Amino acid sequence: MRDSSTMMSVDYYGVDGVLLTEIVLYGRNTIMATKCESNVRRMAGIVVLAGLLGGWFISSWVYLLTAFAGVNLLQSSFTDICPAESMLSRLGLGC
């Protein structure tokens, strides 16, 4: 599928039962495995909920964990460097 107004193409293909999405945007090639992406989102959700629960029941300082997760998500959207991906790959959990 090509969109000439934004110079973007999206191709879908499967490798070993994992659906991969290849997105080419402005000449930049990014391959995202849906399994890895869902694991990162799952980890971010757990960190945010743990920070909220810890802030409510333990100490208001634990809310900083939630702020850290938010800052991490924001910076990874700009830099494409995700500490959660590297942590999950070291643990062998799908990245």
Backbone bond lengths (Angstrom), bond angles and torsions (degrees), N, CA, C in turn:
res aa  C-N    CA-C-N  psi(-1)  N-CA   C-N-CA  omega(-1)  CA-C   N-CA-C  phi
1 M - - - 1.448 - - 1.524 107.93 -
2 R 1.301 117.74 125.38 1.464 121.60 -179.07 1.521 109.90 -121.69
3 D 1.302 114.94 139.15 1.452 122.11 176.02 1.514 107.25 -121.97
4 S 1.329 116.66 107.40 1.459 119.79 -173.06 1.522 112.30 -73.52
5 S 1.336 118.55 -22.24 1.458 119.18 -178.11 1.526 112.11 -71.31
6 T 1.340 117.98 -30.01 1.465 120.26 179.08 1.510 112.48 -112.27
7 M 1.341 117.54 2.46 1.456 122.40 -178.38 1.526 110.82 54.04
8 M 1.311 115.98 54.86 1.456 121.34 -177.20 1.515 109.27 -129.56
9 S 1.339 116.43 139.65 1.453 120.27 172.76 1.520 108.20 -133.00
10 V 1.320 115.26 145.09 1.459 121.14 -179.36 1.523 107.65 -128.31
11 D 1.313 116.78 127.10 1.452 122.44 177.21 1.522 108.77 -124.94
12 Y 1.326 116.38 141.50 1.458 121.57 -179.95 1.530 108.42 -117.91
13 Y 1.316 116.82 134.31 1.450 121.19 175.76 1.520 108.48 -155.14
14 G 1.323 116.02 157.30 1.454 120.79 -177.72 1.512 112.15 -111.52
15 V 1.332 116.05 142.66 1.453 122.85 176.28 1.518 107.11 -133.85
16 D 1.322 116.75 119.56 1.466 122.19 179.60 1.522 112.44 51.77
17 G 1.306 117.08 40.70 1.457 121.01 176.37 1.519 114.45 80.38
18 V 1.327 118.62 2.00 1.459 121.96 178.58 1.517 108.15 -106.51
19 L 1.323 115.95 124.79 1.458 120.18 179.22 1.518 108.35 -76.95
20 L 1.325 116.13 124.85 1.455 121.60 178.13 1.521 108.52 -109.80
21 T 1.299 115.72 143.43 1.448 121.77 176.80 1.511 107.28 -117.42
22 E 1.314 116.43 122.94 1.455 120.59 176.83 1.521 107.58 -105.90
23 I 1.296 115.46 119.23 1.456 121.21 -179.16 1.517 107.75 -116.23
24 V 1.315 115.10 124.05 1.455 120.28 176.36 1.523 106.16 -112.12
25 L 1.316 116.18 114.86 1.451 121.57 -176.34 1.522 108.35 -127.02
26 Y 1.305 116.77 116.95 1.459 122.49 179.81 1.523 111.80 54.25
27 G 1.317 116.99 42.51 1.455 121.32 176.62 1.514 113.97 78.74
28 R 1.311 119.00 3.82 1.454 122.66 -179.09 1.516 107.92 -104.58
29 N 1.325 117.84 130.66 1.454 122.84 -173.46 1.519 109.22 -106.62
30 T 1.327 116.91 122.11 1.457 122.22 178.68 1.514 108.62 -128.89
31 I 1.321 117.08 128.09 1.462 121.20 176.16 1.520 107.75 -110.98
32 M 1.330 115.44 122.76 1.458 120.32 -179.69 1.522 108.73 -116.72
33 A 1.299 117.22 122.82 1.454 120.63 173.54 1.524 107.30 -86.98
34 T 1.307 117.01 129.61 1.454 119.95 -175.89 1.525 111.41 -64.41
35 K 1.334 118.12 -30.59 1.460 120.35 178.90 1.525 110.71 -65.65
36 C 1.315 116.79 -44.84 1.464 121.65 179.28 1.523 110.21 -64.60
37 E 1.314 116.55 -44.81 1.460 120.73 -179.50 1.522 111.28 -61.61
38 S 1.327 117.23 -41.97 1.457 119.41 179.48 1.526 111.48 -69.02
39 N 1.339 117.55 -33.44 1.467 119.68 176.45 1.522 111.42 -66.78
40 V 1.321 117.50 -39.35 1.466 120.77 178.14 1.514 110.20 -66.33
41 R 1.319 117.20 -43.18 1.473 120.38 177.89 1.525 111.24 -63.60
42 R 1.326 116.22 -40.03 1.464 120.68 178.09 1.528 110.39 -61.95
43 M 1.342 116.45 -44.46 1.458 120.62 179.60 1.529 110.96 -64.24
44 A 1.332 117.49 -41.35 1.466 120.98 178.28 1.527 110.67 -62.92
45 G 1.314 116.82 -41.08 1.465 120.24 178.06 1.521 112.49 -63.62
46 I 1.324 116.39 -40.36 1.465 120.35 178.64 1.530 110.38 -65.15
47 V 1.337 116.95 -42.36 1.468 120.26 -179.76 1.530 110.68 -64.84
48 V 1.326 117.35 -42.25 1.461 120.82 179.93 1.527 110.35 -64.96
49 L 1.325 117.71 -47.00 1.463 120.02 179.64 1.521 112.32 -65.16
50 A 1.333 117.51 -38.69 1.465 120.93 176.78 1.522 110.42 -63.32
51 G 1.330 117.15 -39.92 1.461 120.59 177.87 1.519 112.23 -65.38
52 L 1.318 116.53 -40.80 1.464 119.86 178.87 1.528 111.59 -67.56
53 L 1.320 116.38 -45.93 1.464 119.26 178.82 1.524 111.67 -65.62
54 G 1.319 116.65 -41.72 1.458 119.90 177.95 1.516 111.93 -64.42
55 G 1.323 117.36 -38.63 1.457 121.05 177.48 1.514 112.28 -66.50
56 W 1.313 116.37 -34.98 1.466 120.66 -179.54 1.533 111.61 -75.26
57 F 1.341 116.92 -43.77 1.464 120.23 -172.90 1.532 114.41 -97.98
58 I 1.325 118.94 -25.62 1.464 120.28 -172.56 1.530 111.13 -105.85
59 S 1.312 116.94 -67.98 1.459 121.43 -177.21 1.515 108.37 -158.16
60 S 1.312 116.15 149.53 1.466 119.04 179.45 1.524 111.69 -68.31
61 W 1.323 118.32 -16.48 1.462 121.51 176.54 1.523 112.27 -66.44
62 V 1.326 117.40 -23.29 1.463 120.74 -179.02 1.525 110.85 -70.44
63 Y 1.334 117.67 -17.59 1.469 120.15 174.93 1.528 111.20 -60.37
64 L 1.314 117.57 -21.00 1.464 120.37 177.10 1.525 111.69 -62.84
65 L 1.328 117.34 -27.29 1.464 120.67 175.63 1.526 110.61 -62.07
66 T 1.330 116.00 -42.50 1.462 120.74 177.43 1.524 110.57 -65.14
67 A 1.322 117.18 -41.14 1.467 120.83 177.78 1.530 110.30 -63.84
68 F 1.330 117.19 -40.21 1.463 120.89 178.40 1.526 110.87 -61.87
69 A 1.326 117.18 -42.60 1.468 120.64 178.63 1.526 110.51 -63.02
70 G 1.322 117.24 -41.71 1.459 120.58 178.87 1.516 112.73 -64.23
71 V 1.331 116.70 -43.07 1.464 120.74 178.47 1.525 110.10 -64.65
72 N 1.326 116.91 -39.83 1.463 121.29 178.74 1.528 111.24 -62.67
73 L 1.331 117.17 -44.38 1.460 120.91 178.30 1.526 111.04 -63.44
74 L 1.316 116.45 -40.39 1.456 120.59 -179.91 1.527 111.39 -65.73
75 Q 1.327 117.50 -47.40 1.463 118.99 -179.33 1.516 111.70 -66.41
76 S 1.332 118.13 -34.83 1.460 118.72 179.91 1.523 112.07 -69.64
77 S 1.332 117.28 -25.25 1.465 118.98 177.06 1.526 111.47 -70.42
78 F 1.328 117.91 -25.42 1.457 121.35 178.85 1.524 112.78 -93.02
79 T 1.327 117.77 -36.19 1.463 120.62 -171.37 1.524 114.08 -103.39
80 D 1.326 118.41 -12.87 1.468 123.79 -174.79 1.527 112.30 59.49
81 I 1.316 117.29 23.20 1.463 122.54 173.59 1.522 106.55 -109.47
82 C 1.318 116.58 115.05 1.450 120.87 -175.48 1.525 110.07 -119.95
83 P 1.330 118.05 109.82 1.458 120.71 178.49 1.533 112.87 -60.72
84 A 1.322 116.92 -31.32 1.464 119.91 179.75 1.529 110.67 -65.53
85 E 1.323 117.92 -38.65 1.472 120.60 177.63 1.513 111.58 -61.44
86 S 1.334 116.32 -45.59 1.468 118.51 -179.40 1.528 110.92 -67.54
87 M 1.341 117.52 -35.62 1.464 120.39 177.52 1.529 110.95 -66.01
88 L 1.339 116.36 -43.84 1.457 119.81 179.22 1.520 111.95 -66.74
89 S 1.333 117.90 -35.13 1.464 119.91 178.72 1.522 110.99 -69.17
90 R 1.326 117.23 -36.87 1.462 119.98 176.19 1.517 112.58 -65.08
91 L 1.346 115.70 -33.17 1.460 120.67 178.06 1.523 112.41 -82.39
92 G 1.335 116.75 -8.77 1.467 121.38 179.51 1.518 112.80 74.72
93 L 1.326 117.22 33.87 1.470 121.02 -176.26 1.523 113.42 -107.03
94 G 1.324 117.56 37.40 1.450 118.75 166.82 1.510 118.39 102.43
95 C 1.313 120.35 11.39 1.472 119.37 175.51 1.498 109.73 -113.48
